[in-house]
Amino acid sequence: MSEQLSILKKIPSWVYYLLTIALIIVLPILLGGSAYWRSILITISLNIMLAMSLNLILGYTGQLHLGHSAFYGVGAYATTLLIKKAGFSFWMAVATSSLLAGIIGILLAFFATRLKGHYLAIASMAFAIILHQILLNWGSMTSGPLGIYGIAPPPPIALFGLEIKFNNQVNLFYLISFVALISYIVLNNILKSPIGDTLRAIREDEVSAASLGINAKLWKVFSFGVGAMIAGLAGSFYPSFVGTLVPDAFAVIESFSYLAMVVVGGMGTMIGPIIGAVVLTLLPELLRSIGDARLLVYGLSLTLVVLFMPGGILQAIQLIKTKLIK
Protein backbone atom coordinates (compact mmCIF):
# COMPACT_ATOMS: atom_id res chain seq x y z
CA MET A 1 0.00 0.00 0.00
CA SER A 2 2.81 2.44 0.90
CA GLU A 3 4.50 1.76 -2.44
CA GLN A 4 1.27 2.57 -4.28
CA LEU A 5 0.91 5.85 -2.37
CA SER A 6 4.50 6.84 -3.09
CA ILE A 7 3.88 6.20 -6.79
CA LEU A 8 0.80 8.48 -6.66
CA LYS A 9 2.90 11.28 -5.16
CA LYS A 10 5.33 11.06 -8.06
CA ILE A 11 2.61 11.56 -10.67
CA PRO A 12 3.03 15.07 -12.18
CA SER A 13 0.34 17.68 -11.59
CA TRP A 14 -0.67 17.89 -15.25
CA VAL A 15 -1.87 14.28 -15.11
CA TYR A 16 -4.28 15.16 -12.31
CA TYR A 17 -5.42 18.22 -14.24
CA LEU A 18 -6.19 16.06 -17.28
CA LEU A 19 -8.11 13.62 -15.08
CA THR A 20 -10.06 16.53 -13.63
CA ILE A 21 -10.94 17.79 -17.11
CA ALA A 22 -12.08 14.28 -18.05
CA LEU A 23 -14.27 14.14 -14.92
CA ILE A 24 -15.77 17.55 -15.73
CA ILE A 25 -16.62 16.38 -19.26
CA VAL A 26 -18.16 13.11 -18.10
CA LEU A 27 -20.25 14.32 -15.14
CA PRO A 28 -23.13 15.98 -17.09
CA ILE A 29 -23.27 12.94 -19.37
CA LEU A 30 -23.58 10.58 -16.40
CA LEU A 31 -26.44 12.67 -15.01
CA GLY A 32 -28.37 12.33 -18.27
CA GLY A 33 -31.02 14.97 -18.90
CA SER A 34 -31.49 16.05 -15.28
CA ALA A 35 -31.57 19.85 -15.32
CA TYR A 36 -31.81 19.85 -11.53
CA TRP A 37 -28.54 17.99 -10.97
CA ARG A 38 -26.79 19.96 -13.68
CA SER A 39 -27.69 23.15 -11.82
CA ILE A 40 -26.25 21.57 -8.67
CA LEU A 41 -23.00 20.90 -10.53
CA ILE A 42 -22.78 24.56 -11.55
CA THR A 43 -23.46 25.62 -7.96
CA ILE A 44 -20.68 23.32 -6.76
CA SER A 45 -18.25 24.88 -9.24
CA LEU A 46 -19.09 28.39 -8.03
CA ASN A 47 -18.85 27.33 -4.38
CA ILE A 48 -15.46 25.73 -5.00
CA MET A 49 -14.15 29.07 -6.25
CA LEU A 50 -15.59 30.86 -3.22
CA ALA A 51 -14.21 28.32 -0.74
CA MET A 52 -10.75 28.29 -2.34
CA SER A 53 -10.54 32.08 -2.38
CA LEU A 54 -11.68 32.39 1.25
CA ASN A 55 -9.18 29.69 2.21
CA LEU A 56 -6.34 31.85 0.87
CA ILE A 57 -7.34 34.58 3.33
CA LEU A 58 -8.36 32.42 6.29
CA GLY A 59 -6.38 29.22 5.90
CA TYR A 60 -3.06 30.61 4.71
CA THR A 61 -2.72 33.97 6.48
CA GLY A 62 -5.03 33.28 9.43
CA GLN A 63 -7.36 36.25 8.87
CA LEU A 64 -10.89 35.60 10.16
CA HIS A 65 -12.87 37.10 7.29
CA LEU A 66 -16.68 36.99 7.51
CA GLY A 67 -17.58 39.22 4.58
CA HIS A 68 -16.74 37.05 1.58
CA SER A 69 -20.29 37.23 0.22
CA ALA A 70 -19.65 40.94 -0.43
CA PHE A 71 -16.92 40.23 -2.99
CA TYR A 72 -19.20 37.65 -4.62
CA GLY A 73 -21.90 40.31 -4.83
CA VAL A 74 -19.52 42.92 -6.24
CA GLY A 75 -18.61 40.57 -9.08
CA ALA A 76 -22.24 39.70 -9.80
CA TYR A 77 -23.71 43.21 -9.72
CA ALA A 78 -20.76 44.94 -11.37
CA THR A 79 -20.81 42.51 -14.29
CA THR A 80 -24.56 42.86 -14.79
CA LEU A 81 -24.59 46.66 -14.50
CA LEU A 82 -21.56 47.14 -16.75
CA ILE A 83 -23.30 45.11 -19.46
CA LYS A 84 -26.78 46.61 -19.06
CA LYS A 85 -25.95 50.25 -18.29
CA ALA A 86 -22.43 50.84 -19.65
CA GLY A 87 -22.58 48.67 -22.77
CA PHE A 88 -19.58 46.50 -21.86
CA SER A 89 -19.10 43.17 -23.58
CA PHE A 90 -19.58 40.16 -21.30
CA TRP A 91 -15.90 39.23 -21.13
CA MET A 92 -14.77 42.82 -20.57
CA ALA A 93 -17.35 43.13 -17.79
CA VAL A 94 -16.10 39.91 -16.17
CA ALA A 95 -12.49 41.11 -16.23
CA THR A 96 -13.39 44.58 -14.93
CA SER A 97 -15.66 43.24 -12.18
CA SER A 98 -13.08 40.73 -10.96
CA LEU A 99 -10.46 43.47 -10.87
CA LEU A 100 -12.88 45.79 -9.05
CA ALA A 101 -13.56 43.12 -6.40
CA GLY A 102 -9.81 42.67 -5.98
CA ILE A 103 -9.23 46.41 -5.56
CA ILE A 104 -12.02 46.64 -2.97
CA GLY A 105 -10.47 43.66 -1.19
CA ILE A 106 -7.09 45.42 -1.13
CA LEU A 107 -8.63 48.65 0.22
CA LEU A 108 -10.57 46.76 2.89
CA ALA A 109 -7.47 44.79 3.87
CA PHE A 110 -5.31 47.91 3.98
CA PHE A 111 -7.45 49.34 6.78
CA ALA A 112 -8.58 46.08 8.39
CA THR A 113 -5.24 44.26 8.67
CA ARG A 114 -4.43 46.36 11.73
CA LEU A 115 -7.24 44.43 13.39
CA LYS A 116 -6.96 40.83 14.52
CA GLY A 117 -9.21 37.96 15.53
CA HIS A 118 -12.76 38.94 16.44
CA TYR A 119 -12.20 42.60 15.54
CA LEU A 120 -11.25 41.73 11.96
CA ALA A 121 -14.22 39.34 11.77
CA ILE A 122 -16.60 42.09 12.90
CA ALA A 123 -15.09 44.65 10.51
CA SER A 124 -15.33 42.33 7.50
CA MET A 125 -18.87 41.32 8.46
CA ALA A 126 -19.83 45.00 8.76
CA PHE A 127 -18.51 45.58 5.24
CA ALA A 128 -20.75 42.78 3.90
CA ILE A 129 -23.76 44.21 5.74
CA ILE A 130 -23.11 47.70 4.35
CA LEU A 131 -22.81 46.40 0.79
CA HIS A 132 -26.02 44.38 1.19
CA GLN A 133 -27.85 47.50 2.36
CA ILE A 134 -26.50 49.49 -0.60
CA LEU A 135 -27.77 46.82 -3.00
CA LEU A 136 -31.17 46.86 -1.27
CA ASN A 137 -31.62 50.63 -1.17
CA TRP A 138 -29.94 51.94 -4.33
CA GLY A 139 -33.07 51.22 -6.34
CA SER A 140 -32.22 53.38 -9.35
CA MET A 141 -29.11 51.30 -10.01
CA THR A 142 -29.78 47.82 -8.59
CA SER A 143 -33.62 47.74 -8.65
CA GLY A 144 -33.41 47.14 -4.89
CA PRO A 145 -35.19 44.10 -3.43
CA LEU A 146 -37.10 43.60 -6.69
CA GLY A 147 -33.87 42.50 -8.34
CA ILE A 148 -32.67 42.45 -11.93
CA TYR A 149 -34.31 39.94 -14.25
CA GLY A 150 -33.80 38.61 -17.75
CA ILE A 151 -30.02 38.33 -17.53
CA ALA A 152 -28.66 36.67 -20.66
CA PRO A 153 -26.13 33.80 -20.71
CA PRO A 154 -22.54 34.48 -21.81
CA PRO A 155 -22.18 35.10 -25.56
CA PRO A 156 -20.99 32.26 -27.83
CA ILE A 157 -17.28 31.74 -28.34
CA ALA A 158 -15.44 30.21 -31.29
CA LEU A 159 -13.19 27.25 -30.47
CA PHE A 160 -11.40 25.14 -33.08
CA GLY A 161 -13.74 26.48 -35.73
CA LEU A 162 -16.85 25.63 -33.71
CA GLU A 163 -19.30 28.07 -32.16
CA ILE A 164 -19.97 27.13 -28.54
CA LYS A 165 -23.16 28.57 -27.07
CA PHE A 166 -23.82 28.86 -23.34
CA ASN A 167 -27.61 28.97 -23.43
CA ASN A 168 -27.72 25.42 -22.03
CA GLN A 169 -26.64 24.11 -18.64
CA VAL A 170 -24.06 21.63 -19.92
CA ASN A 171 -21.92 24.17 -21.76
CA LEU A 172 -22.34 26.69 -18.94
CA PHE A 173 -21.13 24.04 -16.48
CA TYR A 174 -18.11 23.35 -18.66
CA LEU A 175 -17.31 27.06 -18.82
CA ILE A 176 -17.62 27.73 -15.08
CA SER A 177 -15.79 24.51 -14.17
CA PHE A 178 -12.95 25.47 -16.51
CA VAL A 179 -12.72 28.87 -14.81
CA ALA A 180 -12.71 27.12 -11.41
CA LEU A 181 -9.92 24.80 -12.57
CA ILE A 182 -7.84 27.74 -13.82
CA SER A 183 -8.40 29.47 -10.46
CA TYR A 184 -7.20 26.33 -8.67
CA ILE A 185 -4.07 26.12 -10.83
CA VAL A 186 -3.25 29.79 -10.20
CA LEU A 187 -3.73 29.46 -6.44
CA ASN A 188 -1.84 26.16 -6.30
CA ASN A 189 1.14 27.67 -8.12
CA ILE A 190 1.12 30.69 -5.81
CA LEU A 191 1.03 28.51 -2.70
CA LYS A 192 3.76 26.17 -3.96
CA SER A 193 6.03 29.15 -4.60
CA PRO A 194 8.02 31.07 -1.95
CA ILE A 195 4.94 33.27 -1.58
CA GLY A 196 3.08 30.30 -0.10
CA ASP A 197 5.86 29.75 2.45
CA THR A 198 5.67 33.43 3.37
CA LEU A 199 1.90 33.28 3.90
CA ARG A 200 2.19 30.14 6.04
CA ALA A 201 4.93 31.76 8.13
CA ILE A 202 2.61 34.70 8.84
CA ARG A 203 -0.21 32.34 9.78
CA GLU A 204 1.93 30.33 12.20
CA ASP A 205 3.68 33.23 13.96
CA GLU A 206 3.40 36.78 12.71
CA VAL A 207 6.01 38.10 15.17
CA SER A 208 8.60 35.52 14.13
CA ALA A 209 7.81 36.20 10.47
CA ALA A 210 8.41 39.92 11.04
CA SER A 211 11.77 39.13 12.68
CA LEU A 212 12.76 37.42 9.43
CA GLY A 213 12.03 40.59 7.49
CA ILE A 214 8.58 39.56 6.23
CA ASN A 215 6.13 42.44 5.80
CA ALA A 216 3.04 40.73 7.23
CA LYS A 217 0.68 43.59 6.38
CA LEU A 218 1.75 43.62 2.73
CA TRP A 219 1.17 39.88 2.31
CA LYS A 220 -2.14 39.97 4.16
CA VAL A 221 -3.28 42.68 1.76
CA PHE A 222 -2.05 40.51 -1.12
CA SER A 223 -4.03 37.47 0.04
CA PHE A 224 -7.15 39.60 0.53
CA GLY A 225 -6.80 41.09 -2.95
CA VAL A 226 -6.32 37.75 -4.72
CA GLY A 227 -9.06 36.07 -2.67
CA ALA A 228 -11.50 38.91 -3.37
CA MET A 229 -10.68 38.86 -7.08
CA ILE A 230 -11.43 35.13 -7.40
CA ALA A 231 -14.67 35.56 -5.42
CA GLY A 232 -15.58 38.42 -7.76
CA LEU A 233 -14.79 36.20 -10.73
CA ALA A 234 -17.20 33.57 -9.41
CA GLY A 235 -19.80 36.29 -8.91
CA SER A 236 -19.39 37.44 -12.51
CA PHE A 237 -20.77 34.11 -13.76
CA TYR A 238 -23.54 33.78 -11.17
CA PRO A 239 -26.11 36.08 -12.90
CA SER A 240 -25.75 34.21 -16.20
CA PHE A 241 -26.44 30.98 -14.35
CA VAL A 242 -29.60 31.99 -12.46
CA GLY A 243 -30.85 34.67 -14.88
CA THR A 244 -31.82 36.97 -12.00
CA LEU A 245 -30.02 39.04 -9.39
CA VAL A 246 -31.37 39.91 -5.93
CA PRO A 247 -29.44 41.39 -2.98
CA ASP A 248 -30.34 38.59 -0.57
CA ALA A 249 -28.20 36.17 -2.58
CA PHE A 250 -25.21 38.05 -1.13
CA ALA A 251 -26.42 38.61 2.43
CA VAL A 252 -23.81 38.28 5.17
CA ILE A 253 -25.27 34.92 6.25
CA GLU A 254 -23.94 33.44 3.00
CA SER A 255 -20.39 34.20 4.19
CA PHE A 256 -20.88 31.70 7.01
CA SER A 257 -21.73 29.01 4.45
CA TYR A 258 -18.43 29.61 2.66
CA LEU A 259 -16.62 29.63 6.00
CA ALA A 260 -18.20 26.26 6.85
CA MET A 261 -17.00 24.82 3.53
CA VAL A 262 -13.42 25.81 4.33
CA VAL A 263 -13.50 24.54 7.92
CA VAL A 264 -15.36 21.30 7.22
CA GLY A 265 -13.17 20.44 4.25
CA GLY A 266 -9.88 21.36 5.90
CA MET A 267 -8.51 24.90 5.85
CA GLY A 268 -4.91 25.63 5.04
CA THR A 269 -4.93 23.02 2.27
CA MET A 270 -5.79 23.20 -1.42
CA ILE A 271 -8.02 20.12 -1.55
CA GLY A 272 -9.89 20.65 1.73
CA PRO A 273 -12.08 23.58 0.63
CA ILE A 274 -12.98 21.71 -2.56
CA ILE A 275 -14.14 18.72 -0.48
CA GLY A 276 -16.06 21.07 1.81
CA ALA A 277 -17.76 22.84 -1.10
CA VAL A 278 -18.84 19.55 -2.67
CA VAL A 279 -20.09 18.02 0.60
CA LEU A 280 -21.93 21.08 1.91
CA THR A 281 -23.56 21.80 -1.46
CA LEU A 282 -24.71 18.22 -1.93
CA LEU A 283 -25.76 17.43 1.66
CA PRO A 284 -28.84 19.71 1.82
CA GLU A 285 -30.01 18.35 -1.54
CA LEU A 286 -29.55 14.73 -0.49
CA LEU A 287 -31.44 15.41 2.75
CA ARG A 288 -34.31 17.23 1.04
CA SER A 289 -36.46 14.06 1.08
CA ILE A 290 -36.72 14.14 4.90
CA GLY A 291 -38.35 17.58 4.92
CA ASP A 292 -37.67 20.04 7.73
CA ALA A 293 -35.67 17.41 9.62
CA ARG A 294 -32.88 17.96 7.09
CA LEU A 295 -31.90 21.18 8.90
CA LEU A 296 -31.40 19.22 12.12
CA VAL A 297 -29.37 16.51 10.39
CA TYR A 298 -27.35 19.13 8.52
CA GLY A 299 -26.57 21.02 11.72
CA LEU A 300 -25.63 17.86 13.61
CA SER A 301 -23.36 16.78 10.77
CA LEU A 302 -21.48 20.09 10.87
CA THR A 303 -21.19 19.91 14.66
CA LEU A 304 -19.80 16.36 14.59
CA VAL A 305 -17.22 17.27 11.97
CA VAL A 306 -16.02 20.30 13.95
CA LEU A 307 -15.89 18.35 17.24
CA PHE A 308 -14.29 15.12 16.06
CA MET A 309 -12.43 16.25 12.94
CA PRO A 310 -11.01 19.70 13.81
CA GLY A 311 -8.73 19.46 10.78
CA GLY A 312 -11.72 18.82 8.53
CA ILE A 313 -12.69 15.91 6.33
CA LEU A 314 -9.31 15.97 4.59
CA GLN A 315 -7.55 15.32 7.90
CA ALA A 316 -9.80 12.30 8.49
CA ILE A 317 -8.96 10.97 5.04
CA GLN A 318 -5.24 11.42 5.74
CA LEU A 319 -5.55 9.59 9.08
CA ILE A 320 -7.28 6.67 7.38
CA LYS A 321 -4.56 6.64 4.74
CA THR A 322 -1.87 6.58 7.46
CA LYS A 323 -3.52 3.63 9.20
CA LEU A 324 -3.75 1.73 5.93
CA ILE A 325 -0.02 2.22 5.39
CA LYS A 326 0.71 0.76 8.82
Contacts in CASP RR format, 6 or more apart in sequence:
PFRMAT RR
TARGET T0000
AUTHOR 0000-0000-0000
METHOD contacts of the structure
MODEL  1
MSEQLSILKKIPSWVYYLLTIALIIVLPILLGGSAYWRSILITISLNIML
AMSLNLILGYTGQLHLGHSAFYGVGAYATTLLIKKAGFSFWMAVATSSLL
AGIIGILLAFFATRLKGHYLAIASMAFAIILHQILLNWGSMTSGPLGIYG
IAPPPPIALFGLEIKFNNQVNLFYLISFVALISYIVLNNILKSPIGDTLR
AIREDEVSAASLGINAKLWKVFSFGVGAMIAGLAGSFYPSFVGTLVPDAF
AVIESFSYLAMVVVGGMGTMIGPIIGAVVLTLLPELLRSIGDARLLVYGL
SLTLVVLFMPGGILQAIQLIKTKLIK
1 324 0 8 1.000
1 325 0 8 1.000
2 325 0 8 1.000
5 321 0 8 1.000
5 325 0 8 1.000
13 188 0 8 1.000
17 181 0 8 1.000
17 185 0 8 1.000
20 181 0 8 1.000
21 181 0 8 1.000
24 173 0 8 1.000
24 174 0 8 1.000
24 177 0 8 1.000
24 178 0 8 1.000
24 181 0 8 1.000
25 174 0 8 1.000
27 41 0 8 1.000
27 173 0 8 1.000
28 38 0 8 1.000
28 41 0 8 1.000
28 169 0 8 1.000
28 170 0 8 1.000
28 173 0 8 1.000
28 174 0 8 1.000
31 37 0 8 1.000
31 38 0 8 1.000
31 41 0 8 1.000
35 169 0 8 1.000
38 169 0 8 1.000
38 170 0 8 1.000
38 173 0 8 1.000
39 169 0 8 1.000
39 241 0 8 1.000
40 281 0 8 1.000
40 282 0 8 1.000
40 285 0 8 1.000
41 173 0 8 1.000
41 177 0 8 1.000
42 169 0 8 1.000
42 172 0 8 1.000
42 173 0 8 1.000
42 176 0 8 1.000
42 241 0 8 1.000
43 281 0 8 1.000
44 277 0 8 1.000
44 278 0 8 1.000
44 281 0 8 1.000
44 282 0 8 1.000
45 173 0 8 1.000
45 176 0 8 1.000
45 177 0 8 1.000
45 179 0 8 1.000
45 180 0 8 1.000
46 176 0 8 1.000
46 180 0 8 1.000
46 234 0 8 1.000
46 235 0 8 1.000
46 237 0 8 1.000
46 238 0 8 1.000
46 241 0 8 1.000
47 258 0 8 1.000
47 261 0 8 1.000
47 277 0 8 1.000
47 280 0 8 1.000
47 281 0 8 1.000
48 180 0 8 1.000
48 184 0 8 1.000
48 273 0 8 1.000
48 274 0 8 1.000
48 277 0 8 1.000
48 278 0 8 1.000
49 179 0 8 1.000
49 180 0 8 1.000
49 183 0 8 1.000
49 230 0 8 1.000
49 231 0 8 1.000
49 233 0 8 1.000
49 234 0 8 1.000
50 68 0 8 1.000
50 72 0 8 1.000
50 231 0 8 1.000
50 234 0 8 1.000
50 258 0 8 1.000
50 261 0 8 1.000
50 277 0 8 1.000
51 258 0 8 1.000
51 261 0 8 1.000
51 262 0 8 1.000
51 273 0 8 1.000
51 274 0 8 1.000
51 276 0 8 1.000
51 277 0 8 1.000
52 183 0 8 1.000
52 184 0 8 1.000
52 187 0 8 1.000
52 230 0 8 1.000
52 270 0 8 1.000
52 273 0 8 1.000
52 274 0 8 1.000
53 68 0 8 1.000
53 71 0 8 1.000
53 183 0 8 1.000
53 187 0 8 1.000
53 226 0 8 1.000
53 227 0 8 1.000
53 228 0 8 1.000
53 229 0 8 1.000
53 230 0 8 1.000
53 231 0 8 1.000
53 234 0 8 1.000
54 65 0 8 1.000
54 68 0 8 1.000
54 227 0 8 1.000
54 231 0 8 1.000
54 258 0 8 1.000
54 259 0 8 1.000
54 261 0 8 1.000
54 262 0 8 1.000
54 273 0 8 1.000
55 262 0 8 1.000
55 267 0 8 1.000
55 268 0 8 1.000
55 269 0 8 1.000
55 270 0 8 1.000
55 272 0 8 1.000
55 273 0 8 1.000
56 187 0 8 1.000
56 191 0 8 1.000
56 199 0 8 1.000
56 223 0 8 1.000
56 226 0 8 1.000
56 227 0 8 1.000
56 230 0 8 1.000
57 63 0 8 1.000
57 65 0 8 1.000
57 68 0 8 1.000
57 223 0 8 1.000
57 224 0 8 1.000
57 227 0 8 1.000
58 64 0 8 1.000
58 65 0 8 1.000
58 259 0 8 1.000
58 262 0 8 1.000
58 267 0 8 1.000
59 203 0 8 1.000
59 262 0 8 1.000
59 267 0 8 1.000
59 268 0 8 1.000
60 191 0 8 1.000
60 196 0 8 1.000
60 199 0 8 1.000
60 200 0 8 1.000
60 203 0 8 1.000
60 223 0 8 1.000
60 268 0 8 1.000
61 199 0 8 1.000
61 202 0 8 1.000
61 203 0 8 1.000
61 219 0 8 1.000
61 220 0 8 1.000
61 223 0 8 1.000
62 202 0 8 1.000
62 203 0 8 1.000
63 113 0 8 1.000
63 120 0 8 1.000
63 220 0 8 1.000
63 223 0 8 1.000
63 224 0 8 1.000
64 117 0 8 1.000
64 118 0 8 1.000
64 120 0 8 1.000
64 121 0 8 1.000
64 124 0 8 1.000
65 120 0 8 1.000
65 121 0 8 1.000
65 124 0 8 1.000
65 224 0 8 1.000
65 255 0 8 1.000
66 121 0 8 1.000
66 122 0 8 1.000
66 124 0 8 1.000
66 125 0 8 1.000
66 128 0 8 1.000
66 252 0 8 1.000
66 255 0 8 1.000
66 256 0 8 1.000
66 259 0 8 1.000
67 124 0 8 1.000
67 125 0 8 1.000
67 127 0 8 1.000
67 128 0 8 1.000
67 252 0 8 1.000
67 255 0 8 1.000
68 128 0 8 1.000
68 231 0 8 1.000
68 255 0 8 1.000
68 258 0 8 1.000
68 259 0 8 1.000
69 128 0 8 1.000
69 132 0 8 1.000
69 250 0 8 1.000
69 251 0 8 1.000
69 252 0 8 1.000
69 253 0 8 1.000
69 254 0 8 1.000
69 255 0 8 1.000
69 258 0 8 1.000
70 104 0 8 1.000
70 127 0 8 1.000
70 128 0 8 1.000
70 131 0 8 1.000
70 132 0 8 1.000
70 250 0 8 1.000
70 252 0 8 1.000
70 255 0 8 1.000
71 101 0 8 1.000
71 102 0 8 1.000
71 104 0 8 1.000
71 105 0 8 1.000
71 227 0 8 1.000
71 228 0 8 1.000
71 231 0 8 1.000
71 232 0 8 1.000
72 231 0 8 1.000
72 232 0 8 1.000
72 234 0 8 1.000
72 235 0 8 1.000
72 238 0 8 1.000
72 250 0 8 1.000
72 254 0 8 1.000
73 131 0 8 1.000
73 135 0 8 1.000
73 232 0 8 1.000
73 235 0 8 1.000
73 238 0 8 1.000
73 249 0 8 1.000
73 250 0 8 1.000
74 97 0 8 1.000
74 100 0 8 1.000
74 101 0 8 1.000
74 104 0 8 1.000
74 131 0 8 1.000
74 228 0 8 1.000
74 232 0 8 1.000
74 235 0 8 1.000
75 97 0 8 1.000
75 98 0 8 1.000
75 100 0 8 1.000
75 101 0 8 1.000
75 231 0 8 1.000
75 232 0 8 1.000
75 233 0 8 1.000
75 234 0 8 1.000
75 235 0 8 1.000
75 236 0 8 1.000
75 238 0 8 1.000
76 97 0 8 1.000
76 232 0 8 1.000
76 235 0 8 1.000
76 236 0 8 1.000
76 238 0 8 1.000
76 239 0 8 1.000
76 245 0 8 1.000
76 249 0 8 1.000
76 250 0 8 1.000
77 135 0 8 1.000
77 142 0 8 1.000
77 245 0 8 1.000
78 93 0 8 1.000
78 96 0 8 1.000
78 97 0 8 1.000
78 100 0 8 1.000
78 101 0 8 1.000
78 236 0 8 1.000
79 90 0 8 1.000
79 93 0 8 1.000
79 94 0 8 1.000
79 97 0 8 1.000
79 235 0 8 1.000
79 236 0 8 1.000
79 239 0 8 1.000
80 93 0 8 1.000
80 148 0 8 1.000
80 151 0 8 1.000
80 239 0 8 1.000
80 245 0 8 1.000
81 141 0 8 1.000
81 142 0 8 1.000
82 88 0 8 1.000
82 92 0 8 1.000
82 93 0 8 1.000
82 96 0 8 1.000
82 97 0 8 1.000
83 89 0 8 1.000
83 90 0 8 1.000
83 93 0 8 1.000
84 148 0 8 1.000
85 141 0 8 1.000
88 96 0 8 1.000
89 155 0 8 1.000
90 154 0 8 1.000
90 155 0 8 1.000
90 240 0 8 1.000
91 154 0 8 1.000
91 155 0 8 1.000
93 236 0 8 1.000
94 233 0 8 1.000
94 236 0 8 1.000
94 237 0 8 1.000
97 232 0 8 1.000
97 233 0 8 1.000
97 235 0 8 1.000
97 236 0 8 1.000
98 229 0 8 1.000
98 230 0 8 1.000
98 232 0 8 1.000
98 233 0 8 1.000
98 236 0 8 1.000
99 229 0 8 1.000
101 228 0 8 1.000
101 229 0 8 1.000
101 231 0 8 1.000
101 232 0 8 1.000
101 233 0 8 1.000
102 225 0 8 1.000
102 226 0 8 1.000
102 227 0 8 1.000
102 228 0 8 1.000
102 229 0 8 1.000
102 232 0 8 1.000
103 225 0 8 1.000
104 228 0 8 1.000
105 224 0 8 1.000
105 225 0 8 1.000
105 227 0 8 1.000
105 228 0 8 1.000
106 221 0 8 1.000
106 224 0 8 1.000
106 225 0 8 1.000
106 228 0 8 1.000
108 124 0 8 1.000
108 127 0 8 1.000
108 224 0 8 1.000
108 228 0 8 1.000
109 220 0 8 1.000
109 221 0 8 1.000
109 223 0 8 1.000
109 224 0 8 1.000
109 225 0 8 1.000
110 221 0 8 1.000
112 120 0 8 1.000
112 123 0 8 1.000
112 124 0 8 1.000
113 120 0 8 1.000
113 216 0 8 1.000
113 217 0 8 1.000
113 220 0 8 1.000
113 221 0 8 1.000
113 224 0 8 1.000
114 217 0 8 1.000
115 123 0 8 1.000
125 252 0 8 1.000
125 255 0 8 1.000
128 250 0 8 1.000
128 251 0 8 1.000
128 252 0 8 1.000
128 255 0 8 1.000
129 252 0 8 1.000
131 250 0 8 1.000
132 247 0 8 1.000
132 248 0 8 1.000
132 250 0 8 1.000
132 251 0 8 1.000
132 252 0 8 1.000
134 142 0 8 1.000
135 142 0 8 1.000
135 144 0 8 1.000
135 247 0 8 1.000
135 250 0 8 1.000
136 142 0 8 1.000
136 144 0 8 1.000
136 145 0 8 1.000
136 247 0 8 1.000
137 144 0 8 1.000
138 144 0 8 1.000
142 148 0 8 1.000
142 245 0 8 1.000
142 247 0 8 1.000
144 247 0 8 1.000
145 246 0 8 1.000
145 247 0 8 1.000
145 248 0 8 1.000
146 246 0 8 1.000
147 244 0 8 1.000
147 245 0 8 1.000
147 246 0 8 1.000
147 247 0 8 1.000
148 239 0 8 1.000
148 244 0 8 1.000
148 245 0 8 1.000
148 246 0 8 1.000
149 243 0 8 1.000
149 244 0 8 1.000
149 245 0 8 1.000
150 243 0 8 1.000
150 244 0 8 1.000
151 239 0 8 1.000
151 240 0 8 1.000
151 242 0 8 1.000
151 243 0 8 1.000
151 244 0 8 1.000
151 245 0 8 1.000
152 240 0 8 1.000
152 243 0 8 1.000
153 165 0 8 1.000
153 166 0 8 1.000
153 167 0 8 1.000
153 172 0 8 1.000
153 240 0 8 1.000
154 166 0 8 1.000
154 172 0 8 1.000
154 175 0 8 1.000
154 237 0 8 1.000
154 240 0 8 1.000
155 166 0 8 1.000
156 163 0 8 1.000
156 164 0 8 1.000
156 165 0 8 1.000
156 166 0 8 1.000
157 163 0 8 1.000
157 164 0 8 1.000
158 164 0 8 1.000
164 171 0 8 1.000
165 171 0 8 1.000
166 172 0 8 1.000
166 175 0 8 1.000
166 240 0 8 1.000
172 240 0 8 1.000
172 241 0 8 1.000
175 237 0 8 1.000
176 237 0 8 1.000
176 241 0 8 1.000
179 233 0 8 1.000
179 234 0 8 1.000
179 237 0 8 1.000
180 234 0 8 1.000
183 230 0 8 1.000
183 233 0 8 1.000
184 270 0 8 1.000
184 274 0 8 1.000
187 226 0 8 1.000
187 230 0 8 1.000
187 270 0 8 1.000
188 270 0 8 1.000
190 196 0 8 1.000
190 226 0 8 1.000
191 199 0 8 1.000
191 270 0 8 1.000
195 219 0 8 1.000
195 222 0 8 1.000
198 209 0 8 1.000
198 214 0 8 1.000
198 219 0 8 1.000
199 219 0 8 1.000
199 223 0 8 1.000
201 208 0 8 1.000
201 209 0 8 1.000
201 212 0 8 1.000
201 214 0 8 1.000
202 209 0 8 1.000
202 214 0 8 1.000
202 216 0 8 1.000
202 219 0 8 1.000
202 220 0 8 1.000
203 268 0 8 1.000
206 216 0 8 1.000
209 216 0 8 1.000
210 216 0 8 1.000
238 245 0 8 1.000
238 249 0 8 1.000
239 245 0 8 1.000
242 249 0 8 1.000
257 280 0 8 1.000
260 276 0 8 1.000
260 280 0 8 1.000
260 302 0 8 1.000
261 273 0 8 1.000
261 276 0 8 1.000
261 277 0 8 1.000
261 280 0 8 1.000
262 272 0 8 1.000
262 273 0 8 1.000
262 276 0 8 1.000
263 306 0 8 1.000
263 312 0 8 1.000
264 275 0 8 1.000
264 276 0 8 1.000
264 279 0 8 1.000
264 280 0 8 1.000
264 302 0 8 1.000
264 305 0 8 1.000
264 306 0 8 1.000
264 312 0 8 1.000
264 313 0 8 1.000
265 272 0 8 1.000
265 273 0 8 1.000
265 274 0 8 1.000
265 275 0 8 1.000
265 276 0 8 1.000
265 279 0 8 1.000
265 311 0 8 1.000
265 312 0 8 1.000
265 313 0 8 1.000
265 314 0 8 1.000
266 272 0 8 1.000
266 273 0 8 1.000
266 275 0 8 1.000
266 276 0 8 1.000
266 311 0 8 1.000
266 312 0 8 1.000
266 313 0 8 1.000
266 314 0 8 1.000
266 315 0 8 1.000
267 273 0 8 1.000
267 311 0 8 1.000
267 312 0 8 1.000
269 314 0 8 1.000
271 314 0 8 1.000
272 312 0 8 1.000
272 313 0 8 1.000
272 314 0 8 1.000
275 313 0 8 1.000
275 314 0 8 1.000
276 313 0 8 1.000
279 313 0 8 1.000
283 298 0 8 1.000
283 301 0 8 1.000
284 294 0 8 1.000
284 298 0 8 1.000
287 293 0 8 1.000
287 294 0 8 1.000
287 297 0 8 1.000
287 298 0 8 1.000
288 294 0 8 1.000
290 297 0 8 1.000
305 312 0 8 1.000
305 313 0 8 1.000
309 315 0 8 1.000
309 316 0 8 1.000
END
